[in-house]
Amino acid sequence: MSLTWDNWEAFPLLRWQGPEGIIAVFSGRQGGVSKTPFASLNLGLTTGDDRAAVAENRRRLCAAVGVDPARTVQNHQVHGTVVRVAEPMLGGYLDPQGELPQADALITREADLALVALSADCVPIVIAALDGSAVAVCHAGWKGLVAGVVEATVAALGPGAYAAAVGPCAGPQAYEVGDDVAIPLRERFGEGAAYGGTADLAACAGLALFSAGVSPDAIDIAGICTITETDDFFSYRRDGATTGRQGVIAYREDV
């Protein structure tokens, strides 16, 4: 298993070569239609970007992974530990109707139902059964990691053997934190979680996956920093509230 870059219709995507039958892609910021400061593949509807532009960006991502936009599901992410069993959304991903349920992880065993998580420095994670029978996506900021959102997601999937991919996020060279963040991370994940005034969210996610029972050999970590890779990723920490969102989209094929 591995994470590899490829291009679809002129925009780069980080694809996870995970368990057979599982399709998972991490997006960046290139290849969409949004204008500055959301240029260009902004997936976030609550950012202040033009709604039609975001819908087109989402349509392009769905086309890239080969999923019907009407068969996509997302949460209203709140940095918690709630895991939700995915159900098709009214309006789908392109034009969601009504209030989205508050949760930070989605799971499904249903075929061709695509799960979406958005991020702009937090950790996007895909977890999949090795036999391809189930898949989950998880949005994990430092609060969610400390609270146990990753472990809760694996527990909700149930007993079994799993693999996982940890996508681009705020990296340990650039994610500066104070004691209010560093101390809880170190208490939860050890001294290496936060050192020298910065924190390593991806490493914490990997440790959480391991503690939940995922073998280290089955965990792929992108090791890409959203803060420093200005041209390729949105970053809330770098750019403030007026920035876009990248994401992860994953589903199990109907085979």
C-alpha positions in Angstrom: 0.0 0.0 0.0 1.2 3.5 -0.7 0.2 7.1 -1.4 1.1 8.4 -4.9 0.5 11.5 -6.9 -1.2 11.5 -10.2 -3.1 13.9 -12.4 -6.7 13.9 -13.5 -7.9 16.6 -15.9 -4.9 18.9 -15.1 -5.1 18.8 -11.3 -2.9 16.8 -9.0 -4.4 14.2 -6.6 -2.8 12.1 -3.9 -4.3 8.6 -4.4 -4.1 5.9 -1.8 -3.2 2.5 -3.1 -5.0 0.7 -0.3 -7.0 -2.5 0.1 -8.5 -3.9 -3.1 -11.9 -2.4 -3.8 -11.2 0.8 -1.9 -10.9 4.1 -3.8 -9.5 7.0 -1.8 -8.1 10.4 -2.9 -6.7 13.4 -1.1 -7.2 16.7 -2.9 -5.0 19.8 -3.0 -5.8 23.3 -4.1 -4.9 23.2 -7.8 -7.2 22.6 -10.7 -10.5 24.2 -9.7 -12.5 27.3 -10.7 -12.5 29.4 -7.5 -10.9 32.9 -7.5 -8.4 34.3 -5.1 -8.2 33.9 -2.1 -9.9 30.5 -2.6 -8.0 29.6 -5.8 -8.7 27.2 -7.0 -10.0 23.8 -5.9 -11.8 25.0 -2.8 -14.2 22.4 -1.5 -15.6 24.4 1.5 -19.1 25.9 1.2 -18.8 27.8 4.5 -15.6 29.7 3.5 -17.3 32.7 1.8 -16.5 31.4 -1.7 -19.0 31.5 -4.5 -21.4 28.5 -4.1 -21.5 27.7 -7.8 -17.7 27.6 -8.0 -17.5 25.3 -5.0 -20.1 23.0 -6.5 -18.1 22.8 -9.7 -14.9 22.0 -7.8 -16.8 19.3 -5.9 -18.1 17.9 -9.2 -14.6 17.7 -10.6 -13.3 15.8 -7.5 -16.2 13.4 -7.8 -15.5 12.8 -11.5 -11.8 12.2 -10.6 -12.7 9.4 -8.2 -15.5 8.0 -10.3 -18.4 8.6 -8.0 -21.9 10.0 -8.5 -22.1 13.3 -6.6 -25.6 12.3 -5.4 -23.9 9.4 -3.6 -21.6 11.5 -1.5 -21.9 12.2 2.3 -20.2 14.6 4.6 -20.5 15.9 8.2 -20.6 19.3 9.9 -17.2 18.9 11.5 -16.9 20.1 15.1 -13.5 18.7 16.4 -15.3 16.0 18.4 -15.4 12.2 18.5 -18.8 11.4 17.1 -18.8 8.7 14.4 -21.7 8.5 12.0 -22.9 5.7 9.8 -23.2 7.3 6.4 -26.6 7.8 4.7 -27.2 9.5 1.3 -27.7 13.2 1.7 -30.5 15.3 0.2 -29.0 17.3 -2.6 -25.8 15.3 -2.5 -22.3 16.8 -2.1 -22.8 19.4 -4.8 -25.8 21.1 -3.2 -26.5 19.8 0.3 -29.9 20.7 1.7 -30.6 21.4 5.3 -28.3 21.2 8.3 -25.5 18.6 8.2 -25.2 16.3 11.2 -22.4 17.2 13.6 -19.7 14.5 13.5 -16.1 14.1 12.6 -16.1 10.6 11.1 -18.1 8.6 8.7 -18.2 4.8 8.1 -20.0 2.6 5.6 -20.2 -0.9 4.3 -22.4 0.2 1.5 -20.9 0.1 -2.0 -20.5 3.3 -4.1 -21.4 5.6 -1.2 -18.6 8.1 -1.1 -17.5 9.6 2.3 -16.0 13.1 2.4 -13.9 14.9 5.1 -12.6 18.5 4.6 -9.5 20.0 6.1 -7.1 23.0 6.1 -4.4 21.8 8.5 -6.3 19.2 10.4 -5.5 15.6 9.6 -7.7 13.8 7.0 -7.6 10.0 7.5 -9.0 7.1 5.6 -9.4 3.7 7.4 -10.4 0.6 5.4 -10.9 -3.1 6.0 -8.2 -5.1 4.5 -10.8 -7.3 2.8 -12.4 -4.2 1.2 -15.7 -4.6 3.1 -15.8 -1.3 4.9 -14.3 2.2 4.8 -14.2 5.3 7.0 -13.0 8.9 6.8 -12.0 10.9 9.8 -11.3 14.6 10.4 -8.8 14.9 13.2 -7.5 18.2 14.6 -5.4 18.2 17.8 -8.6 18.3 20.0 -10.1 15.3 18.2 -6.8 13.4 18.4 -6.6 13.9 22.1 -10.2 13.1 22.6 -9.9 9.8 20.7 -11.7 10.3 17.4 -9.4 7.9 15.5 -9.9 5.1 18.1 -13.7 5.8 18.0 -13.7 5.4 14.3 -11.9 2.1 14.3 -14.2 0.9 17.1 -17.3 1.9 15.1 -16.0 -0.2 12.2 -15.9 -3.2 14.5 -13.5 -6.1 14.9 -11.3 -6.8 11.9 -8.0 -6.1 10.2 -7.6 -2.5 8.9 -5.3 -0.3 6.9 -5.1 3.5 7.0 -3.8 6.5 5.2 -2.9 9.8 6.9 -3.2 12.7 4.5 -1.5 16.1 4.2 -1.8 18.3 7.4 0.0 20.9 9.4 3.6 19.6 9.7 6.0 19.4 12.7 8.3 22.0 11.3 5.6 24.7 10.9 2.8 23.9 13.3 3.7 26.1 16.2 1.8 25.5 19.4 1.7 26.7 23.0 1.5 24.7 26.2 -2.3 24.6 25.9 -1.9 22.3 22.9 1.5 20.7 23.6 0.8 19.4 27.0 -2.4 17.5 26.2 -0.7 16.0 23.1 2.3 14.9 25.1 0.2 13.5 27.8 -1.8 11.5 25.2 0.9 10.5 22.7 4.3 10.9 24.5 7.0 13.5 24.4 7.6 13.3 20.7 4.1 14.6 20.0 5.1 18.2 20.6 8.7 19.4 20.9 10.6 22.6 20.3 7.4 24.7 20.1 5.7 22.7 17.4 3.5 19.6 17.2 3.4 16.5 14.9 -0.2 15.8 14.2 0.5 13.1 11.6 2.7 11.2 14.0 -0.1 11.5 16.6 -2.6 10.2 14.1 -0.3 7.2 13.4 0.0 6.4 17.1 -3.8 6.7 17.5 -4.3 4.2 14.7 -1.8 1.8 16.2 -3.4 2.1 19.6 -6.7 1.2 17.9 -5.2 -2.0 16.5 -4.0 -1.0 13.0 -0.7 -2.5 12.2 2.1 0.0 11.7 2.9 -1.8 8.4 -0.6 -0.9 7.2 -0.4 2.8 8.0 0.6 5.1 5.2 1.5 8.7 6.2 1.8 11.4 3.5 4.3 13.5 5.4 3.2 16.6 3.5 2.8 19.9 5.4 -0.2 22.1 4.4 1.3 25.2 6.0 4.6 25.2 4.1 3.3 23.9 0.7 1.7 27.2 -0.2 1.0 26.5 -3.8 -0.4 23.1 -3.3 -2.6 23.3 -0.1 -4.9 25.6 1.8 -3.9 26.4 5.3 -6.0 28.0 8.0 -2.9 28.5 10.2 -1.0 30.2 7.4 -3.7 32.3 5.7 -6.4 32.8 8.4 -10.1 32.4 8.1 -10.3 33.5 4.5 -9.0 30.4 2.9 -10.3 27.3 1.2 -10.6 23.6 2.1 -9.1 20.5 0.6 -10.3 17.1 1.5 -10.4 13.4 1.2 -13.0 11.3 -0.5 -13.3 7.5 -0.2 -15.6 4.7 -1.1 -15.8 1.0 -1.6 -16.5 -0.3 -5.1 -19.4 -2.5 -6.0 -17.4 -5.5 -7.2 
